[in-house]
């Protein structure tokens, strides 16, 4: 599944680059290496935009709370992974660990007060904002990666075509020959 997602992201990033970015950069004669400015700025603008959004909806809050209450009940039924080592510390501490988990995995504790309710709403809004940001950010990251690789690869090819060698082999003498007419 992860490979399929990466392949799809790659394909969609290439599609956006070919249909949107290249035509725009080409028509405005923007230098290829300006992607080093463009992509960080895209990320910055996206993050600033998401921070300005408010993610609150009574239905989502109610449904999410129902789901979380259900998950609280489920987690109480899950047996913890036993520790193989029956040393003295394990035997002494495990009952305390069990009691702490029993105490905190409690619906009344988690949703009991107005402060908890406000915290829940803020956490839910923040969680939705993070999810929303991540859904778009994965495309921004992939475009950045593909565009960067393309720029570096083709810049290298141009150097090889110009100098007959890769960038690590270009000497000052080679550059002087190319620039001698300047």
C-alpha positions as CSV (number, residue, x, y, z in Angstrom):
1,X,0.0,0.0,0.0
2,X,2.8,2.4,0.9
3,X,4.5,1.8,-2.5
4,X,1.2,2.4,-4.3
5,X,0.7,5.6,-2.4
6,X,4.3,6.8,-3.3
7,X,3.8,5.8,-6.9
8,X,0.5,7.7,-7.0
9,X,2.1,10.8,-5.3
10,X,5.0,10.6,-7.7
11,X,2.7,10.5,-10.8
12,X,0.5,13.3,-9.5
13,X,3.5,15.5,-8.6
14,X,5.0,15.0,-12.1
15,X,1.6,15.8,-13.6
16,X,1.4,19.1,-11.6
17,X,5.0,19.9,-12.5
18,X,4.3,19.3,-16.2
19,X,1.0,21.0,-16.4
20,X,1.4,23.9,-14.0
21,X,4.9,24.6,-12.9
22,X,7.0,24.1,-16.1
23,X,4.7,26.2,-18.3
24,X,4.5,29.0,-15.7
25,X,8.3,29.0,-15.0
26,X,9.0,28.8,-18.7
27,X,6.6,31.6,-19.8
28,X,8.1,33.9,-17.1
29,X,11.7,32.8,-17.8
30,X,12.2,31.9,-14.2
31,X,15.6,30.4,-13.5
32,X,15.4,26.6,-12.8
33,X,17.3,26.9,-9.5
34,X,14.7,29.4,-8.2
35,X,12.8,26.2,-7.1
36,X,15.1,26.6,-4.1
37,X,13.0,29.7,-3.2
38,X,9.7,28.6,-4.7
39,X,9.1,25.4,-2.8
40,X,10.0,26.6,0.7
41,X,7.8,29.6,0.1
42,X,4.9,27.3,-1.0
43,X,5.3,25.3,2.2
44,X,5.3,28.5,4.3
45,X,2.2,30.0,2.6
46,X,0.4,26.7,3.0
47,X,1.2,26.4,6.7
48,X,0.2,30.0,7.3
49,X,-3.1,29.5,5.5
50,X,-4.0,26.4,7.5
51,X,-3.2,28.2,10.8
52,X,-5.9,30.8,9.9
53,X,-8.6,28.1,9.3
54,X,-11.1,27.2,12.1
55,X,-12.1,23.5,12.2
56,X,-15.2,23.3,14.3
57,X,-18.4,21.5,13.6
58,X,-20.9,20.3,16.2
59,X,-21.6,17.1,14.3
60,X,-18.0,16.2,13.9
61,X,-17.4,17.0,17.6
62,X,-20.3,14.8,18.6
63,X,-19.4,11.9,16.3
64,X,-15.7,12.0,17.3
65,X,-16.6,12.0,21.0
66,X,-18.9,8.9,20.4
67,X,-16.0,7.2,18.7
68,X,-13.5,8.1,21.4
69,X,-15.9,6.8,24.1
70,X,-16.2,3.6,22.2
71,X,-12.4,3.4,21.9
72,X,-12.0,4.0,25.7
73,X,-14.2,1.0,26.3
74,X,-12.3,-1.1,23.8
75,X,-8.9,-0.2,25.2
76,X,-10.0,-1.4,28.7
77,X,-10.7,-4.8,27.2
78,X,-7.3,-5.1,25.5
79,X,-4.8,-7.3,27.4
80,X,-1.5,-5.7,27.9
81,X,1.6,-7.4,26.4
82,X,3.1,-9.5,29.1
83,X,6.7,-8.9,30.1
84,X,8.7,-12.1,29.8
85,X,11.0,-11.2,32.6
86,X,9.6,-12.0,36.1
87,X,12.1,-10.0,38.0
88,X,11.4,-8.4,41.3
89,X,10.9,-4.9,39.9
90,X,8.4,-6.1,37.3
91,X,6.4,-8.1,39.9
92,X,6.4,-5.1,42.2
93,X,5.5,-2.4,39.6
94,X,3.1,-4.0,37.2
95,X,0.1,-3.7,39.6
96,X,0.8,0.0,39.9
97,X,1.0,0.4,36.2
98,X,-2.3,-1.4,35.8
99,X,-4.0,0.9,38.3
100,X,-2.7,4.0,36.7
101,X,-4.0,2.9,33.3
102,X,-7.4,2.0,34.8
103,X,-7.6,5.4,36.5
104,X,-6.8,7.5,33.4
105,X,-8.7,5.4,30.8
106,X,-12.0,6.7,32.2
107,X,-14.8,8.5,30.4
108,X,-15.7,10.6,33.3
109,X,-12.1,11.7,33.7
110,X,-11.5,12.4,30.0
111,X,-14.8,14.2,29.3
112,X,-15.9,15.1,32.8
113,X,-15.4,18.8,33.3
114,X,-15.9,22.0,31.3
115,X,-12.2,22.4,31.0
116,X,-11.9,18.9,29.6
117,X,-14.7,19.7,27.1
118,X,-12.9,22.9,26.0
119,X,-9.6,21.1,25.7
120,X,-11.3,18.4,23.7
121,X,-12.7,20.9,21.3
122,X,-9.4,22.6,20.9
123,X,-7.5,19.3,20.5
124,X,-10.1,18.2,17.9
125,X,-9.8,21.4,15.9
126,X,-6.0,21.2,16.0
127,X,-6.1,17.5,15.0
128,X,-8.3,18.4,12.0
129,X,-6.0,21.2,11.0
130,X,-3.0,18.9,11.2
131,X,-4.8,16.3,9.1
132,X,-5.9,18.8,6.6
133,X,-2.3,20.3,6.3
134,X,-0.8,16.8,5.9
135,X,-3.2,15.8,3.1
136,X,-2.0,18.7,1.0
137,X,1.6,18.8,2.4
138,X,2.4,15.3,1.0
139,X,1.8,16.6,-2.5
140,X,3.9,19.8,-1.8
141,X,6.7,17.6,-0.5
142,X,6.6,15.3,-3.5
143,X,6.6,18.2,-5.9
144,X,9.6,19.7,-4.1
145,X,11.4,16.4,-4.3
146,X,10.7,15.7,-8.0
147,X,11.3,19.3,-9.0
148,X,14.6,19.4,-7.1
149,X,15.7,16.2,-8.6
150,X,14.8,17.3,-12.1
151,X,16.5,20.6,-11.7
152,X,19.7,19.1,-10.4
153,X,19.7,16.3,-12.9
154,X,19.2,18.6,-15.9
155,X,21.6,21.2,-14.6
156,X,24.2,18.4,-14.4
157,X,23.3,17.3,-17.9
158,X,23.8,20.9,-19.2
159,X,27.2,21.1,-17.5
160,X,28.2,17.8,-19.1
161,X,27.0,19.0,-22.5
162,X,28.8,22.3,-22.1
163,X,32.1,21.1,-20.5
164,X,32.1,17.4,-21.5
165,X,32.3,16.3,-17.9
166,X,30.3,16.3,-14.7
167,X,30.3,19.3,-12.2
168,X,33.0,17.7,-10.1
169,X,35.4,17.6,-13.1
170,X,34.9,21.3,-14.2
171,X,38.1,23.3,-13.6
172,X,38.8,27.0,-13.6
173,X,40.5,26.6,-17.0
174,X,37.3,25.0,-18.4
175,X,35.2,28.0,-17.2
176,X,37.8,30.5,-18.6
177,X,37.5,28.9,-22.0
178,X,33.7,29.2,-21.9
179,X,33.7,32.7,-20.5
180,X,36.7,34.1,-22.4
181,X,34.6,36.2,-24.7
182,X,32.9,38.0,-21.8
